[in-house]
Amino acid sequence: MDVKTNGNVSFWYADIGGLPQRRPALPGDRQADVCIIGAGYTGLWTAYYLKKADPGLDIVVVEREFAGFGASGRNGGWLSGGFGWSREKYLKTSGRGAVVDMQRAMAGTVDEVIRVCANEAIDADILRVDNITVATNAPQLERAREEYQFYLDWEMPAERMEMLSAEEAFRRIRIKNVQGAFVIHDMARVQPAKLVRGLAAVVEGLGVAIYEGTTVTRFEKGLVETDRGSVRAPVIIRATEGFTAGLPGCERTWLPLNSAQIVTEPVPDALWQEIGWEGHELLGDAAHAYCYAQRTREGRITMGGRGVPYRFGSRTDDAGKTQQATVEALHAILLRLLPQTKALKIDHAWCGVLGVPRDWCTTAGFDPSTGIGWAGGYVGLGVSSSNLAGRTLCDLVLRRESDLTGLPWVNRTVRPWEPEPFRWLGVHSMYQLYRMADEREFAGLPQTSRLAAIADRITGH
């Protein structure tokens, strides 16, 4: 499968005319009230809410590349408000009610992002849609039903969800061999690069200084050192998500897990008639090595998945360029679900990294004794979770007790990842077992493969 463009950060920038012109770098040593490391969603949302709460704050954001270079400009565009982490792990340090509160707070990020974009005139192609998880074999259908019941047990409002029969799911999107689907309402589709670019412009308009092309070489209490000078600030926020392992002292804090996507050429109207997808739903499947897809504003299909899951030594990609084998694997998923697309060309392929804590559960926090805060480890749910992180960090920095600062993800401590080669072996073993489990289920295994449970145990997923 030939691809017109591989890398160049992501298709989302090609969609808006190319990569942005870089802002000036840090011009030398300076002081500030707050220094934020990383100009992605987390750093920008934090700057936004802090500046709204206290316009007098002098806030500096330092970014190695440009605002939105990382996952914020490369993700699948799912503004989901989802809660994909282990509730049981949060229960170890909090009560059930607090975990339900966190689930509700995450769900509320969809409305909040839409509200801010409307108020600040950020055009990010936001469209309220359903999320549909399709099942194409018996084990997948059983897992979809279990997930539906699990959400009910955890007090998700019944009106926000539904199970679809095979016929109902097929009427939505004409997926081959679909046996049913789990639907969650009240989510949204976004154009990721437009959202991060718009948010950066708004933050800058509020008086926040964003310095691009500025590499952080070290940070400690009150000081951020870069290749362009130093910033002295009593508050420092680490907002580097999948690139956290590249910071000195953070090499084993979060693992940079790879995810990749392809996007088709624009789909002809006649082919859309064959496919359906009139509701523009966020589309995923119930496979162990699951996929994620959307129907874009201009009528393309993006298809994403894990590809090569992890690079040895926590290395990251070269500006989004992905392996040809990953392109072929994603195209195979697209054809498996929607064989109607077999004649479509692939216009762009790219990849990025997302942050994964050792227990696979997101965290946000602030240490008043050092003035250093952090948020991330979203494990793929950052489009929405980063907004809640920004609001939470705002309250923590300003020493405001609120409903947000008491949520179970705040100030959690998680042990570091194992040194190499153990973390490489663990992650690759996990995903190889997931792929084997999926293959057995596609071949007719009537129940979930035990290999998936073994995979979970290997890395504590």
MOSUL-V174450 format. One record per residue. PHI is phi as a letter, one per 30 degrees, with the letter a starting at -180 (* if undefined). NEAR is the number of other C-alpha atoms within 12 Angstrom. D_CENTER is the distance of its C-alpha to the mean C-alpha in whole Angstrom. Layout:
phi	near	d_center
PHI	NEAR	D_CENTER
PHI	NEAR	D_CENTER
//
This chain:
phi	near	d_center
*	24	27
d	18	27
b	27	24
d	20	25
b	27	22
b	31	20
j	33	18
h	29	19
i	39	15
a	44	14
d	46	16
e	47	15
d	33	17
e	27	20
d	30	20
c	23	20
j	13	23
j	16	22
d	25	20
d	27	21
d	15	24
d	20	24
d	24	25
d	21	27
d	27	27
e	31	28
d	21	32
k	19	33
d	19	33
a	25	32
c	27	32
a	26	29
d	31	29
b	41	25
c	50	23
c	52	20
c	50	18
j	46	15
c	50	15
c	52	11
e	50	10
d	49	11
d	50	14
d	50	15
d	48	15
d	49	17
d	54	19
d	45	19
d	35	20
d	39	23
d	32	24
d	25	25
d	20	26
b	21	28
e	18	29
d	15	31
d	28	29
c	28	29
c	40	25
b	45	24
c	54	21
c	50	21
b	41	19
d	34	20
c	32	19
b	35	18
e	49	16
j	44	13
d	44	13
d	48	10
e	52	7
d	55	8
c	48	10
b	51	9
d	51	6
d	47	8
i	48	8
c	45	8
d	46	9
c	44	10
i	38	11
d	34	10
b	37	12
c	28	11
c	31	13
d	23	16
d	30	18
d	21	21
d	26	20
d	32	20
d	21	23
d	16	25
b	20	25
a	22	25
c	18	26
d	21	25
d	18	25
d	26	23
d	31	20
d	28	21
d	27	21
d	40	17
e	34	16
d	27	18
d	32	17
d	39	13
d	33	15
d	28	16
d	36	14
d	36	14
d	26	17
d	29	17
d	42	15
d	32	17
d	17	20
d	26	19
d	29	19
d	18	22
d	13	24
c	21	23
h	19	23
c	27	20
c	28	20
b	32	16
h	30	17
d	32	16
b	31	18
d	25	18
b	30	18
d	32	18
c	41	15
c	43	17
c	41	17
c	48	20
c	41	23
c	37	25
a	33	27
d	30	28
d	33	26
d	38	23
d	33	25
d	27	26
d	29	22
d	36	21
d	28	24
d	19	24
d	27	20
e	30	22
d	20	25
e	21	22
d	29	21
d	20	24
d	15	25
c	24	23
i	21	24
d	27	21
e	21	24
e	18	25
d	15	26
d	21	22
b	28	22
a	28	24
c	34	25
c	27	26
d	22	29
e	25	29
d	19	31
d	21	29
d	34	26
d	28	28
d	23	29
d	33	25
b	37	24
d	32	27
d	37	25
d	28	27
i	24	29
d	32	26
c	32	28
l	37	26
a	44	22
c	42	21
c	36	20
c	37	18
d	29	19
i	29	18
c	37	14
a	42	14
c	40	13
b	41	12
c	38	13
e	44	10
d	42	13
d	38	15
d	44	13
d	42	13
d	34	16
d	34	18
d	42	17
d	43	18
d	30	21
d	29	22
d	35	21
d	26	24
d	18	26
d	27	26
j	23	27
d	37	24
d	38	25
c	41	22
c	37	24
c	33	22
h	27	23
b	33	24
c	31	23
d	36	23
c	24	25
a	23	26
b	32	25
a	28	27
e	23	29
i	27	30
b	31	29
b	42	26
c	30	28
b	32	27
d	23	29
c	24	30
k	24	31
c	29	30
c	40	29
c	28	30
a	31	29
d	31	29
b	42	26
b	45	23
c	50	19
c	47	17
b	48	13
c	49	13
h	50	10
d	46	10
c	43	13
e	35	15
d	33	17
d	27	19
d	30	20
e	19	24
i	15	24
c	28	20
e	25	20
c	31	20
d	37	18
b	43	14
d	46	14
d	47	12
d	43	11
d	42	11
b	44	10
b	48	12
b	52	13
b	53	16
b	44	18
d	38	21
d	27	24
e	25	25
d	30	26
d	20	29
e	15	30
d	13	32
d	23	30
e	25	28
d	17	31
d	22	30
d	29	27
i	24	27
i	33	23
d	23	25
d	25	22
h	33	19
e	38	17
d	42	14
c	46	15
b	38	14
b	39	17
c	38	18
d	37	19
d	36	18
c	31	16
d	29	14
c	36	13
b	40	11
b	40	13
b	42	14
c	39	18
d	37	17
e	25	20
c	21	22
i	24	22
c	31	20
c	43	18
c	47	15
b	48	14
b	43	12
a	43	12
d	44	12
i	38	16
d	36	17
d	38	15
a	37	16
c	28	18
e	24	21
i	23	22
h	36	18
d	25	18
c	31	16
d	34	16
c	20	19
h	26	17
j	33	15
d	31	18
c	39	18
d	30	20
d	25	23
d	18	23
d	30	19
e	39	20
d	26	23
d	28	21
d	41	18
d	40	21
d	24	23
d	35	20
e	38	21
d	22	24
d	23	24
d	35	23
b	33	24
d	20	27
d	23	28
c	34	26
e	20	28
d	18	30
d	26	27
d	25	26
c	33	23
d	31	22
a	41	19
b	47	17
a	48	15
b	50	12
a	47	10
b	49	9
b	43	6
d	44	9
b	44	11
d	40	14
d	34	17
c	32	17
i	38	13
b	36	13
d	44	11
b	42	14
b	44	15
a	39	19
a	33	22
c	24	25
d	21	28
d	14	30
c	20	28
i	31	26
c	32	23
b	43	20
a	45	16
a	50	13
k	52	10
i	44	9
d	45	6
h	38	6
j	46	3
c	40	4
d	49	4
e	49	5
c	45	8
d	47	8
d	49	9
d	48	12
d	48	13
d	51	13
d	45	15
d	42	17
d	45	18
d	52	18
e	42	21
d	31	23
d	35	23
d	41	24
d	28	27
h	19	28
c	18	27
d	16	27
b	17	25
d	19	24
d	33	20
d	32	22
c	27	23
d	36	20
d	36	20
d	45	17
d	37	19
h	29	21
d	31	20
c	24	21
b	25	20
d	18	22
d	20	21
d	30	20
d	22	23
d	20	25
d	19	25
c	17	26
d	18	25
d	32	21
d	28	21
d	23	24
d	30	22
d	37	18
d	27	20
d	26	23
e	31	20
d	36	18
d	27	22
d	28	23
e	33	20
d	28	22
d	26	25
d	32	25
d	34	23
d	22	26
d	25	29
d	29	27
d	25	27
d	17	31
k	17	32
e	19	31
d	19	32
b	21	30
e	31	26
d	29	27
d	21	28
d	26	26
d	31	23
d	20	24
d	22	25
e	27	22
d	25	20
d	19	23
e	25	23
c	28	20
i	24	20
d	27	17
//
